[in-house]
Amino acid sequence: MVRDKSYGYPSFTQRWSHMQISAARKSIKIEVAGKGWCEGEFHRHKAPLTVGLLLRSLPLSGRAVRYKDEFVYFTTNIVAGLEKPSQMFKRGDIAFLPLNGSICIFLKDCQLSQRMTPIGQVTSGLEVIGTAAAGDVITILLAP
């Protein structure tokens, strides 16, 4: 006779499979004031300290600045160092620039001379970020 290790109780996956809880990814909404919303995720596994600090500081907002056609960023008052830095980013990636506490959202694939901390990705509606002009207010909120 094979004995079940759960002793008659449902397994962890059976108990929690109906819930979509993920400690590694947190859903966010990004608003460009007067232009629309997009959805994204913060990835805790990419930079646990920085993402944790950002999540505790939400909502974050600031004025948009465009860097060429490569990315849009806004400064925050967050102070954090580099964590698992990268210089190559793909379209839709979200990164944190510790130099001035900026959150950057990439509009196309690019390689930079400055190292940044990758923190997440835009999952839908990236074109809304592409319409952001200099001075538009960008707000990041935790998605319900």
C-alpha positions as CSV (number, residue, x, y, z in Angstrom):
1,M,0.0,0.0,0.0
2,V,1.3,3.4,-1.0
3,R,0.9,6.0,1.7
4,D,-0.1,9.6,0.7
5,K,2.4,12.1,2.2
6,S,-0.4,14.7,2.6
7,Y,-2.1,12.5,5.2
8,G,-5.5,13.3,3.7
9,Y,-5.0,17.0,3.5
10,P,-5.0,18.9,0.2
11,S,-1.5,19.8,-1.0
12,F,-0.3,23.4,-1.1
13,T,-0.9,23.7,-4.8
14,Q,-4.4,22.3,-4.5
15,R,-5.2,24.8,-1.7
16,W,-3.9,27.9,-3.3
17,S,-4.2,27.2,-7.1
18,H,-7.4,29.2,-7.4
19,M,-5.5,32.4,-6.2
20,Q,-3.2,34.2,-8.5
21,I,-0.7,35.3,-5.9
22,S,2.8,36.0,-7.0
23,A,5.5,37.3,-4.7
24,A,7.9,37.6,-7.7
25,R,5.6,39.8,-9.9
26,K,3.4,42.7,-8.8
27,S,0.9,44.2,-11.2
28,I,1.0,48.0,-11.7
29,K,-0.9,50.6,-13.7
30,I,0.9,53.5,-15.3
31,E,-1.1,56.6,-16.1
32,V,0.0,59.4,-18.4
33,A,-2.3,62.3,-17.3
34,G,-4.9,63.1,-19.9
35,K,-3.7,60.5,-22.3
36,G,-4.5,57.1,-20.9
37,W,-3.3,54.0,-18.9
38,C,-1.0,51.1,-19.5
39,E,-0.4,48.0,-17.5
40,G,2.8,46.5,-16.3
41,E,4.6,44.4,-13.7
42,F,7.4,45.0,-11.2
43,H,9.6,41.9,-11.1
44,R,10.9,41.4,-7.6
45,H,13.4,38.6,-8.7
46,K,15.2,41.1,-10.9
47,A,16.0,43.6,-8.1
48,P,14.5,42.6,-4.7
49,L,15.7,45.5,-2.7
50,T,14.8,48.2,-5.2
51,V,11.4,46.7,-6.2
52,G,10.5,46.3,-2.5
53,L,11.4,50.0,-1.9
54,L,9.4,51.1,-4.9
55,L,6.3,49.0,-3.9
56,R,6.4,50.5,-0.4
57,S,6.6,54.0,-2.0
58,L,3.6,53.7,-4.4
59,P,1.9,55.7,-5.8
60,L,4.9,57.4,-7.5
61,S,4.5,60.3,-9.9
62,G,6.6,62.8,-11.8
63,R,7.0,64.9,-14.9
64,A,7.9,63.0,-18.1
65,V,11.2,63.6,-19.8
66,R,12.0,61.9,-23.2
67,Y,15.5,60.7,-24.0
68,K,15.6,60.7,-27.8
69,D,13.1,58.1,-29.0
70,E,14.6,55.5,-26.8
71,F,12.8,55.9,-23.4
72,V,10.6,58.1,-21.3
73,Y,11.6,58.7,-17.7
74,F,10.5,60.6,-14.6
75,T,12.5,61.4,-11.4
76,T,11.4,60.2,-8.0
77,N,12.8,60.8,-4.5
78,I,13.8,57.1,-4.2
79,V,17.4,56.5,-3.1
80,A,18.7,53.1,-4.0
81,G,22.0,51.7,-5.4
82,L,22.6,49.6,-8.5
83,E,21.2,46.0,-8.2
84,K,21.9,43.4,-10.9
85,P,22.7,46.2,-13.4
86,S,22.2,46.0,-17.1
87,Q,23.0,48.2,-20.1
88,M,20.8,46.4,-22.7
89,F,17.0,46.9,-22.5
90,K,14.2,45.8,-24.7
91,R,11.0,47.6,-25.8
92,G,8.6,47.7,-22.8
93,D,11.3,47.2,-20.1
94,I,11.1,49.3,-17.0
95,A,14.4,50.3,-15.2
96,F,15.5,52.3,-12.3
97,L,18.4,54.8,-12.7
98,P,20.0,55.3,-9.3
99,L,22.0,58.3,-10.4
100,N,19.0,60.6,-10.1
101,G,16.3,58.2,-8.8
102,S,14.5,58.0,-12.1
103,I,12.1,55.3,-13.4
104,C,12.7,54.7,-17.1
105,I,10.3,53.0,-19.6
106,F,11.8,51.9,-22.8
107,L,10.1,52.5,-26.1
108,K,12.5,50.5,-28.2
109,D,15.4,48.1,-27.9
110,C,18.6,49.9,-27.0
111,Q,22.1,49.6,-25.5
112,L,23.1,52.4,-23.1
113,S,26.4,53.6,-21.8
114,Q,24.8,54.1,-18.3
115,R,24.0,51.0,-16.2
116,M,20.5,50.8,-14.8
117,T,18.6,48.4,-12.5
118,P,16.0,46.4,-14.4
119,I,12.8,46.3,-12.3
120,G,9.9,45.2,-14.6
121,Q,8.0,45.4,-17.9
122,V,5.0,47.0,-19.5
123,T,2.6,44.3,-20.4
124,S,0.0,46.2,-22.4
125,G,-0.6,49.8,-23.7
126,L,3.0,50.8,-24.3
127,E,1.8,53.2,-27.0
128,V,0.3,55.4,-24.3
129,I,3.8,56.0,-22.9
130,G,5.0,56.7,-26.4
131,T,2.6,59.6,-26.6
132,A,3.9,61.2,-23.4
133,A,5.4,64.7,-24.1
134,A,7.9,66.5,-21.9
135,G,6.2,67.7,-18.8
136,D,3.3,65.3,-18.8
137,V,2.6,63.8,-15.4
138,I,3.2,60.0,-15.2
139,T,1.8,58.1,-12.2
140,I,2.5,54.5,-11.2
141,L,0.0,52.8,-9.0
142,L,-0.4,49.3,-7.6
143,A,-3.0,47.5,-9.7
144,P,-6.1,46.1,-7.9
